[in-house]
Amino acid sequence: MTVSETCQLAKKHAGAAAYSSEAEKNKMLTLAAEALVAHAAEIIEANQKDVAACTRGEQFCDRLMLNETRIANIAEGLRQLVRLACPVGEVIEHHTTAGGLDISRVRVPFGVVGIIYEARPNVTADAVALCLKSGNAVVLRGSKDAYASNAAIVRVMKDAIRAGGFDPEFIQLIEDVSHEGARTFMRQKGVIDVLIPRGGAELIRSVVENATVPVIETGTGNCHIYVEKTADLDMARNLLVNAKTQRTSVCNACESLVVDDEFAREKLDQLLLPLFERDVEVVGDKKAREYMPAVGEATEEDFYKEYLAKKISVKIVADADEAIAWINEHSTHHSEAIVTEDKRTAEKFLKEIDSACVYWNASTRFTDGFEFGFGAEMGISTQKLHARGPMGLRELTSYKFIIRGNGQIRG
């Protein structure tokens, strides 16, 4: 089936999601979650073919790999969505005009949502589930590296929904994984209502530059932790180790460390030692290298980079003002954290940092729809129009105005 035919099929069956009741949507999600667990061995077998063919390095393979634990977590994300209220039909606001018109602003689905993403097969199930609960049809275009995994997940979920007596054809997976196929997908204006890219900087840039369909941009993550002079050393160390090393191949991992000079002079070696013990490559500016000679020399590019690897940059600053200015200039506006015991400085940081998620004394690894209680997520939006931060159910809806009258005409 061609890309255009696949998109048209999703549009044709969009009503199966848009007009289903909340109870019906929850039933479909429950059936899909149960099926993912029940057919985990089948999905893992397909996934192992993708992993075996992967030649793009350890970090890429980690993003690609599925096991029983990861599949169970995906299924739990679907179950969490069942427990959340469906946003469709929610009355956002309501008023009556002087002329007696009764006007409501009501939340509605987008229609057909297109997802273009790289080697994260968990995105396949997350996207289907979120679109279903928010009343949208979905067209999935994963990378060729994960095609067998994606196809297995879609097949299992659609078979479960069909067996439950529902129409699953609002879910479509594009078979054409060529670059030309991707470009065709990006130009399905009038069929795809919104396109969401999820992946690295190159993919996102390509979609933003080439799509004729409206795009919600999910960004890369050059995430910062700023250790202010009053920070508790043990807390700062624990947060840094978690944010950098708990999983390095994800967009909410810490890539850049900013430290007050007053703290760094006495404690930088104690702060960084656990990273060296975990084989993290640490590069930094001149002061960082003076305070800890084991730190390598950072290039200007290093301070802007999303490594997705065991590497981190270190910048020493005079105070919070310099830290905030530095982070706002160098970040991708994804997630930033401050570690401090000074409430006033913390509130200043929370207010002035221009990122989707800003933390005080917590790891950036929490930027995630599941962790925020949204169930599965579509991605982390770093733009400012429509949606920002983890994209849950409400972020996959628009709204329309419903006006009730009793014969009014405009004079």
Legacy VTK file of the C-alpha trace (Angstrom):
# vtk DataFile Version 3.0
C-alpha trace
ASCII
DATASET POLYDATA
POINTS 411 float
0.000 0.000 0.000
1.357 3.448 -0.898
1.892 6.196 1.667
-1.054 8.180 0.322
-3.337 5.135 0.366
-2.345 4.354 3.953
-3.128 7.901 5.083
-6.448 7.905 3.228
-7.424 4.619 4.896
-6.807 6.076 8.345
-8.904 9.122 7.452
-11.715 6.920 6.136
-11.884 5.041 9.457
-11.237 8.037 11.730
-14.776 7.896 13.072
-13.988 4.593 14.805
-11.920 6.586 17.285
-13.665 9.956 17.130
-17.183 8.682 17.787
-16.470 5.859 20.227
-17.644 6.346 23.789
-15.139 6.621 26.610
-16.119 3.133 27.768
-15.459 1.748 24.283
-12.079 3.474 24.091
-11.128 2.090 27.491
-12.170 -1.397 26.410
-9.966 -1.156 23.318
-7.018 0.070 25.404
-7.477 -2.730 27.915
-7.624 -5.356 25.171
-4.493 -3.912 23.556
-2.570 -3.828 26.853
-3.471 -7.448 27.597
-2.486 -8.509 24.107
0.928 -6.816 24.284
1.795 -8.804 27.397
0.270 -12.040 26.106
2.157 -11.755 22.805
5.414 -10.428 24.279
7.414 -13.382 22.943
6.157 -12.722 19.400
7.032 -9.031 19.662
10.480 -9.761 21.130
11.199 -12.253 18.337
10.481 -9.565 15.748
12.471 -7.027 17.739
15.504 -9.314 17.902
15.636 -9.281 14.098
15.822 -5.482 14.165
18.471 -5.478 16.905
20.550 -8.118 15.110
20.536 -6.004 11.946
21.455 -2.799 13.798
24.938 -1.440 13.079
24.495 2.004 14.643
26.115 1.499 18.039
25.256 0.587 21.607
23.125 3.622 22.455
20.991 3.229 19.328
20.500 -0.478 20.037
19.414 0.357 23.585
16.666 2.627 22.252
15.656 -0.091 19.797
15.633 -3.074 22.139
12.492 -4.543 23.706
12.272 -7.116 26.481
9.499 -8.410 28.725
10.050 -5.613 31.272
9.835 -2.872 28.660
6.744 -4.417 27.088
5.130 -4.706 30.535
5.884 -1.008 31.102
4.318 -0.125 27.744
1.197 -2.079 28.697
1.063 -0.324 32.064
1.156 3.015 30.246
-1.960 1.940 28.340
-3.691 0.893 31.567
-2.864 4.237 33.119
-4.583 5.933 30.178
-7.699 3.872 30.916
-7.782 5.434 34.379
-7.549 8.970 32.996
-10.553 10.996 31.892
-11.113 11.357 28.162
-10.682 15.044 27.247
-12.991 14.918 24.209
-16.205 16.836 24.824
-14.826 18.755 27.789
-16.346 22.236 27.995
-13.360 24.546 28.326
-15.470 27.651 28.822
-19.084 28.722 28.485
-20.938 32.024 28.399
-24.120 33.650 27.127
-23.938 36.833 25.087
-26.101 39.902 25.595
-28.109 38.799 22.565
-28.871 35.426 24.117
-26.418 33.227 22.194
-25.242 30.301 24.321
-21.548 29.754 23.415
-19.371 26.861 24.558
-15.758 26.112 23.696
-15.499 22.318 23.560
-12.469 20.043 23.269
-12.384 17.913 20.081
-9.880 15.514 18.430
-7.464 16.761 15.776
-8.720 14.102 13.362
-5.794 12.195 11.838
-2.461 12.451 13.636
0.746 11.487 11.833
3.753 10.322 13.828
7.211 10.100 12.267
9.826 8.655 14.578
13.089 6.801 14.861
14.122 3.528 16.482
11.924 3.534 19.585
9.281 0.833 19.080
7.637 1.788 22.390
6.506 4.967 20.600
4.337 2.797 18.356
2.136 1.567 21.209
2.207 4.913 23.032
1.092 6.805 19.923
-1.732 4.384 19.149
-2.996 4.501 22.737
-2.856 8.276 23.094
-4.541 8.862 19.756
-7.259 6.323 20.550
-8.090 7.829 23.959
-8.079 11.369 22.518
-10.344 10.311 19.622
-7.797 10.546 16.818
-6.925 8.241 13.960
-3.162 7.649 13.727
-0.696 7.039 10.915
2.675 5.717 12.078
5.906 6.053 10.153
8.779 4.490 12.067
12.322 4.034 10.799
13.450 1.019 8.805
15.654 0.004 11.762
12.543 -0.849 13.816
10.081 -1.904 11.129
9.718 -5.536 12.218
9.151 -4.454 15.831
6.652 -1.753 14.879
4.733 -4.075 12.568
4.475 -6.731 15.290
3.182 -4.242 17.854
0.601 -2.799 15.454
-0.541 -6.259 14.393
-0.993 -7.413 18.005
-2.904 -4.269 19.018
-5.166 -4.234 15.932
-5.936 -7.943 16.234
-6.938 -7.462 19.875
-9.180 -4.494 19.059
-10.783 -6.375 16.148
-11.369 -9.465 18.309
-13.210 -7.211 20.766
-15.701 -6.260 18.063
-14.235 -2.857 17.177
-12.900 -1.397 13.912
-9.089 -1.035 14.235
-8.412 0.516 10.834
-8.046 4.006 12.289
-4.559 2.687 13.138
-2.226 2.514 10.143
1.486 1.780 9.782
3.299 3.041 6.689
5.118 0.225 4.915
7.343 2.476 2.803
10.334 3.371 5.006
12.313 5.113 2.250
13.329 8.770 2.392
10.956 9.490 -0.480
8.175 7.794 1.460
8.892 10.045 4.423
8.741 13.144 2.235
5.422 11.998 0.774
4.082 11.507 4.287
5.122 15.027 5.287
3.051 16.420 2.403
-0.310 14.766 3.138
-2.015 18.098 3.705
-5.771 17.720 3.826
-5.490 14.116 4.966
-3.136 14.328 7.953
-4.295 17.079 10.313
-1.102 17.376 12.362
2.340 15.784 12.134
4.506 15.048 15.182
8.176 14.129 14.707
9.896 12.260 17.511
13.609 11.599 17.259
16.965 13.284 16.815
17.754 16.802 15.712
18.204 15.821 12.044
14.775 14.169 11.794
13.012 17.052 13.522
14.753 19.636 11.356
13.835 17.709 8.193
10.162 17.558 9.167
9.980 21.224 10.151
11.645 22.306 6.899
9.833 19.987 4.499
6.328 19.344 5.847
3.263 21.011 4.367
1.181 19.508 7.186
1.074 21.523 10.455
3.855 20.274 12.778
4.134 20.050 16.556
7.861 20.071 17.151
9.261 17.737 19.781
12.763 18.791 20.629
16.145 17.343 21.385
17.381 17.538 24.956
20.515 19.409 25.920
19.333 19.335 29.537
21.212 21.183 32.280
21.709 20.755 36.002
22.848 23.902 37.801
24.526 23.344 41.163
24.170 26.610 43.085
26.580 27.568 45.866
24.236 26.533 48.710
23.508 23.096 47.233
23.764 20.015 49.420
26.667 17.978 48.023
25.068 14.568 48.525
21.820 15.695 46.892
23.633 17.301 43.980
25.747 14.212 43.440
22.747 11.850 43.545
20.699 13.982 41.167
23.601 14.332 38.741
24.362 10.612 38.698
20.693 9.781 38.146
20.127 12.393 35.447
23.318 11.526 33.547
23.726 7.765 33.963
20.348 6.153 34.781
19.712 5.999 31.030
21.975 7.966 28.727
20.152 7.455 25.424
17.035 9.503 26.251
16.189 13.155 25.670
15.669 13.979 29.373
19.158 12.847 30.428
21.472 15.582 31.705
24.049 16.586 29.099
25.404 19.786 30.669
26.454 20.662 34.207
26.705 24.261 35.443
28.352 24.893 38.817
28.795 28.015 40.951
32.469 28.916 41.311
32.169 29.073 45.121
30.894 25.480 45.198
33.286 24.229 42.512
36.470 25.485 44.192
36.002 23.135 47.133
33.701 20.372 45.917
33.906 19.891 42.137
36.047 16.771 42.439
33.621 15.237 44.952
30.687 16.106 42.684
32.235 14.617 39.560
33.995 11.555 40.988
30.894 9.289 40.729
30.669 10.128 37.012
34.278 9.104 36.428
33.613 5.902 38.383
30.817 5.170 35.904
33.073 5.802 32.868
31.452 9.106 31.912
33.675 11.360 29.804
33.708 14.814 31.402
34.801 17.898 29.442
34.747 21.439 30.725
35.874 25.032 30.551
39.213 26.361 31.809
38.124 26.740 35.437
36.634 23.258 35.583
39.926 21.830 34.311
41.870 23.864 36.868
39.727 22.619 39.746
39.833 19.007 38.528
42.633 18.136 36.066
40.900 14.891 35.039
38.307 16.996 33.204
38.973 17.193 29.472
38.857 20.328 27.334
35.413 21.238 26.019
34.889 22.775 22.611
32.286 25.469 22.040
30.152 22.836 20.300
30.204 20.642 23.410
28.141 23.147 25.373
25.296 22.938 22.823
25.382 19.180 22.286
22.884 16.437 23.072
25.323 13.542 23.501
22.933 10.635 24.181
26.061 8.947 25.505
28.340 8.767 28.532
29.639 12.293 28.136
28.875 15.597 29.861
30.098 19.200 29.658
30.892 21.377 32.701
30.686 25.169 32.911
31.743 27.176 35.980
29.771 30.400 36.588
29.979 33.278 39.062
26.358 33.223 40.214
22.740 32.408 39.389
22.387 35.282 36.927
25.264 33.970 34.835
23.940 30.407 35.112
20.478 31.392 33.904
21.879 33.398 30.994
24.221 30.543 30.033
21.495 27.895 30.138
18.980 29.976 28.178
21.589 30.518 25.459
22.864 26.938 25.199
19.876 24.720 26.013
17.348 23.199 23.649
14.606 24.429 26.035
13.672 20.912 27.110
14.425 20.352 30.837
16.687 22.162 33.296
17.207 21.733 37.046
18.669 23.751 39.898
20.095 22.186 43.036
19.990 24.713 45.874
18.920 25.268 49.474
18.168 28.935 48.714
14.428 29.311 48.033
14.778 32.794 46.584
17.381 31.672 44.043
15.331 28.609 43.209
12.234 30.679 42.480
14.282 33.035 40.310
15.575 30.044 38.324
12.090 28.559 37.951
10.757 31.876 36.695
13.552 32.925 34.335
14.644 29.682 32.680
12.908 29.458 29.301
12.394 25.699 28.999
9.409 23.368 28.857
10.197 21.786 32.251
12.143 23.451 35.051
13.036 21.595 38.270
14.140 22.491 41.767
16.039 19.720 43.569
14.834 16.936 41.257
16.288 14.963 38.351
15.534 15.984 34.766
14.745 12.307 34.108
11.205 12.947 35.381
10.250 14.802 32.189
8.019 12.045 30.935
4.288 11.635 30.421
4.135 8.486 32.533
6.030 10.116 35.415
3.806 13.209 35.215
0.707 11.044 35.494
-0.400 11.549 31.877
-0.095 7.869 30.951
1.913 7.324 27.788
3.268 10.394 26.015
3.619 11.444 22.401
6.879 13.270 23.039
8.248 16.374 24.737
7.235 19.525 22.917
9.825 22.302 23.138
7.872 24.800 21.083
5.497 27.399 22.500
2.455 27.227 20.231
-0.333 24.816 21.200
1.642 22.418 23.414
4.764 22.484 25.586
6.351 19.722 27.658
5.109 16.112 27.809
2.308 15.673 25.288
-0.541 13.765 26.871
-4.221 13.487 25.994
-5.215 17.159 26.150
-2.272 18.123 23.959
-3.710 15.862 21.226
-6.942 17.818 21.006
-8.097 21.119 19.585
-11.409 22.807 20.273
-14.436 24.165 18.498
-17.130 26.655 19.436
-20.697 25.387 19.767
-23.341 28.121 19.594
-26.988 27.579 20.514
-29.552 30.202 19.660
-33.296 30.728 19.345
-33.574 32.489 16.017
-31.071 35.361 16.413
-29.997 37.237 13.288
-27.235 39.827 13.077
-28.326 43.372 12.350
LINES 1 412
411 0 1 2 3 4 5 6 7 8 9 10 11 12 13 14 15 16 17 18 19 20 21 22 23 24 25 26 27 28 29 30 31 32 33 34 35 36 37 38 39 40 41 42 43 44 45 46 47 48 49 50 51 52 53 54 55 56 57 58 59 60 61 62 63 64 65 66 67 68 69 70 71 72 73 74 75 76 77 78 79 80 81 82 83 84 85 86 87 88 89 90 91 92 93 94 95 96 97 98 99 100 101 102 103 104 105 106 107 108 109 110 111 112 113 114 115 116 117 118 119 120 121 122 123 124 125 126 127 128 129 130 131 132 133 134 135 136 137 138 139 140 141 142 143 144 145 146 147 148 149 150 151 152 153 154 155 156 157 158 159 160 161 162 163 164 165 166 167 168 169 170 171 172 173 174 175 176 177 178 179 180 181 182 183 184 185 186 187 188 189 190 191 192 193 194 195 196 197 198 199 200 201 202 203 204 205 206 207 208 209 210 211 212 213 214 215 216 217 218 219 220 221 222 223 224 225 226 227 228 229 230 231 232 233 234 235 236 237 238 239 240 241 242 243 244 245 246 247 248 249 250 251 252 253 254 255 256 257 258 259 260 261 262 263 264 265 266 267 268 269 270 271 272 273 274 275 276 277 278 279 280 281 282 283 284 285 286 287 288 289 290 291 292 293 294 295 296 297 298 299 300 301 302 303 304 305 306 307 308 309 310 311 312 313 314 315 316 317 318 319 320 321 322 323 324 325 326 327 328 329 330 331 332 333 334 335 336 337 338 339 340 341 342 343 344 345 346 347 348 349 350 351 352 353 354 355 356 357 358 359 360 361 362 363 364 365 366 367 368 369 370 371 372 373 374 375 376 377 378 379 380 381 382 383 384 385 386 387 388 389 390 391 392 393 394 395 396 397 398 399 400 401 402 403 404 405 406 407 408 409 410
